[in-house]
Amino acid sequence: MIYPLLAAIIVSMGIILLLWQGDPKRRRIAGLPGGAHRPGARRLLVAAALLPGVALAVGGDAAGFLIWLGTAVVGGWLVTQRSAR
């Protein structure tokens, strides 16, 4: 029960980091050249970040889904706070 949850958290956080790296607004403000994701790629990455949570919910692990959701929200917030410095 704990291993699918940990895998879902790791996958989602990895994709959140990919979204952060390719954020066009962040790259423009930081003066970084190119490397921004196109809108279609960003949408696919967002869908891919949500898939582990959907798998937990469909699998009937309500507690795991809520833990994954909270971890994804806090992890995304921490990524943005780290980049604000």
Secondary structure, DSSP 8 states (H G I E B T S, - for coil): -HHHHHHHHHHHHHHHHHHHHT-HHHHHHHT--S----HHHHHHHHHHHHHHHHHHHHTT-HHHHHHHHHHHHHHHHHHHHHHT-
